[in-house]
Structure formats: structure tokens, C-alpha cells
Amino acid sequence: MTDEHGLPVGPPVPGWTAALQPRREALEGRFCRLEPVDVERHGPALWKAHSIAPDGRHWAYLFQDRPPCEAAFLELLFRMEQSVDPLHWSVVDCQDEVATGTLSLMRINSAQGVIEVGNVNFSPALQRTAASTEAQYLMMRYVFETLGYRRYEWKCDSLNARSRATALRLGFSFEGIFRQAVIYKGRSRDTSWFSVVDREWPQLRAGFERWLSPDNMSASGQRLRSLIDFRADVQRASGSAGQPPAAV
């Protein structure tokens, strides 16, 4: 469409005011529950979960290294508990009520309806589980359905292959690389940008819910079909061509 000068402009957003600010509230799922970070409730369990790892490699692309001891970890967690942006949640396993990871909402711009998921730090006990995927689903659903955001971002070090692959698996679209965007731990970072926008959420939600369904679980507890397969099914059923190519 064009404006009064004949120049191309974006589509109108009728009735837009602002999205809501995220609050410190729990988000319930089947496999996990997201609870606002609480040092007293979650600290010892999170330290134990992270201590399973023989080294700090899953901290390599975070802005801080793995703390050397429990006291230092609890100090870090206390700062996370006090923070408003980022606003941090713990991922609590519904079966044993143990916290095994954390993630946050950050760079919160409610006026523009833009928000980022970040500081994702899942311990080995949480990685590659149904709970880890459900945690991302619960946060995405909260952002779009409860808070009313238009755009949900994922950013990572462009060298972080696991994070890039996870973003694509979850349905984010790759948007490009910001070169020399950040300095952290004394080194330069090119940042890969990904996003989901609100019009894409209904199909993504359907794919998540089919993947998380008990019908998609074998007797041994393994998922029978992939999340990407279910998302493709939903896109075919709706007649959608799907999202733009994600690989470069």
C-alpha cells in the first residue's frame, strides 16, 4: 500500500495500543512448570543439575562462565531473581518438582510489542527432553496469547550451532547476522537474529501441541515424530507455504 505521497508503506495496525509487561507468575505445563526464579526454592537443585556436567561447555556462549562453587552460583541466581529485564524463570520438572534450568524474557518493548527470549541455560538433566521443548512452548504461548506481543525474538552467537539449530526447530525464522554486535568475555560476537511473529503463532502452537501429545509417545517414552514433521503437517493442512527458508 502507499501513503498520501504515493510512497510504499507498511500495513496499518488498527487498534494497537501496547502489549502487557510480563509478570512474575507461574506457567503450567504437562512436563514442566515455569516459576519465577527463587534462590531459596530453586538454588540448590539448579546447582546440582548444572554440576552433573563434567565441564562448563554449556556456559560457553552465555555472558558469564559457570560459577566455580555453589555460593557463587547462588549469588548469580540472586541477581537473576532481583532482575526485572531480563525477567527470569526456572524450569521445574512436574514429576519430581526439581528445577533443572532457567530462561528469561528480555529487551522488553511493550509499546512496540517486541520481546526476546534469552539467557536460556538448560542443564544436562533438561536438555533434549520433552520438558525442554514444553518450556519454550509455554513461554511462547504466554508472550503471544497472554501478553499480546507482535514479535518474539531469539538471538545468539553466530558460532553457537546448537542454539541456531534449536531456534529453527522451534519455528523461528532466521533473519540475518549483525556483525561485531557484542563484546563478551573479551571476544567479539557476530549475532544471529531469529523471530516469530504473531500471525505465525497459531500454526506453531498446533505443531507444538501435536508433538507434546501423549499420542506421540512410545511405550519407552520416546517421541514418535519430530516437531518439524508436525509443523509441516499443519502447514499442508492449512494450505500455507510455510515460513521463508531458514537456512543460509
N, C-alpha and C positions, 0 to 999 in steps of 0.2 A: 504494500500500500504506500501511498505518498501523502505528504503534508500539503499545506496550502501553497507552498512554493514549488510543488512538483518533485520534491526530493523524497527518495525512498526512506521510510521509517518503519520501526517495528510495530507489531500489532498492539492495540490498546489492551490495558488490563483493567476492565471495568470493576468498580467496587473495591479495588485494592486499598487496604489501609496499612496493615503491618502484620507479621507473624507474631506469635507469642514467644516470650522468653522461656527457655527450658527451666524446669524447676527440679528441686531435689525430691524426686519421687521414684518409687519402685516400678519396674516394668515386668510384668509376669509372663512367663512362657511355660512350655511343657518340660523342656530340658533344663532351663536355667531361668534365673531371675536377675534383673539388673537392679542393684541397690546403690544409692549414693555412697561413695567411698566413706568408710568409717574405720578409723585406725583401730579402735578397740574391738569392733566386731570382725573386721576382715584382716587386720595386720598380720597376726601370727600365721594364719592359713595361707595368705598370699606369699609370705616369706618362704614357708615350707614348699609351696608349689613351685616357686621360682628356683629354689635350691636344688630341685631334682636335676636341673640342667648341669652338666659337668663343667660348663664354662659360660661366659656371658655373651655368646654369639647372637642370641635373640634380642640383645640390647644394642647391637652394633649400630643400628640406624635410628635409635632414639637419641634425644638430646642429652641424656645422661647415661653414664655407664652403670652396670649392675653394682649396687652398693656392696661394699666388702663385708658387711656384717648386718645382723638383724636390726641393731639400733639405728644404723644409718638408713636402712630400708624404711623403718617406721618413721623416721624423720622426713624422708621423701614423701611417704604416704600422708603424713600430717599436712604437708604443704599442699598436696593434691586435695585433701579434704577441705581445706580452707579456701581453695581457689573457686572463683565464680566463672571465669572464662580463661582457660578451659574449665568445664564442669565435668567432674569425673564420676564414673560408675564402676562398681565391682561386679564381676560376673560370678554369680553364686549358683553352684550345681543344685538342682532341685532334689536330687536323690539323697545326697549326704549333707546338704546345706554348707558346703565348703566353698570359699571364694578361691578362684583359680586364675583370675586375670582382671584386667582393667581396660577401659576405653573412655573416651570423652567426647563431648560436643564443644567446639571451639570456634574462634573467629565468628562469633555470633552477631549477625547483622539482621535483626528482626525487621527493621524498616524496609530493607530490600528483599527480605525473605530468603537470605542466603546463610548457610551454616555448614560447618565442616565436621566430619568425624575424624578424630585423630588420637594420638597417644595410645594407640592400640598395642597393648602389651599382654599377650596371652602366654601363660606358662606352658611348658611341655604337657602338663596334665589336661590342658584345654584345647591345645592345637589339634586340628583335624578331627574334631568331634562334632556331633550334631549340635551340642550346646554352643560351640563357637560360631556356627552359621546362624543359629537362632538368635544369638546375642546381636549380631549385625542386623538381622531382620527386625527384631524388637526396636532397635534404635531407629532404623529407617522408617518403620511404621509410626513411631512416636513423632518423628520430625514432620512427616507429611500429613498424618491424619489428626494428631492431637494439637500440634503447634502451628500447622498451616504454612510451612515453608515451601518456596518455589524451587529451590536449588539446594542440592546436598552434595558436598564436595569430599573428595579423597585426594590427599597429596602425599607424596613420598619421595625419598631419594631415588633419582632415576636409575641408580645402580642396584636398588633393592628389588631383585627379581621376584622374590616371594610376595612382597606387597603389591607389586604391579599385577601379578597373576591373580591374587586374591580379589583385587578391585574388579578385574574383568569377570571373574567367576561370579561375583555378587551382582553383576549387572551394570556397573559403572561404565561410562564411555570415556575412552582416552581422548584428551583434548590437546595435548602438546606438552612441551618441555620449556620451563623457564630456566634459562641458562644462568649459572652463577647467582642463584636466587638467595642462597643462605650460606652462612659460615657457621659450622657447629663442630665441636670437638677439634677445633683448629684446622678444619679442612673445608674445602669448597663443595657445595652441593648444587647440582642441577636438579630441579624439582619437576617430577611428572605430575600432571594435573588430570583428574578424572571427575566426572559428575554424573548424578542422576537428577532429572528434573521432574516436576510433579506430574506431568502428563504421562510419563513412563511408569510411574509407580503402580497403577492397577495391574499391569501385566507382570511386573516384577513380583508383586505381592502374590499373585496366583501361582507363579513358579515356586516361590519360597514355600507356600503352604502345601503344595503337592509334594515337594521334596521332604518336608518335615512330617508329612502324614504317616501314621502307623502302617498304611498300605505300602509304603516304600521302604519297609524294613524287613530284612530276612530274619530267620529264626536265630541267627547268631548275632543280630544287632547291626548288620551292615546295611548301608543304603543300596537299594537295588538299581536305581537310575540316578544320573547326575543332575545337579541343579541346572546346568546349561541345557540338558535334554528337555527338562520340563519347561524351561523358559521358551525353548524353540516350539514345543507343542502349543503353548499358549499363544505365541505369535502366529503360528499357522492357523489356529482355530479362529483368531480374530481377523485374519486376513491382512495382518500387518507384515511389512517387510522387515520388521525388527529394527534394532538400533544401527547406527552407522558403524562401519568397520572399526574394530577396536585396536587392531594390530598395526604397527608401522614397520 
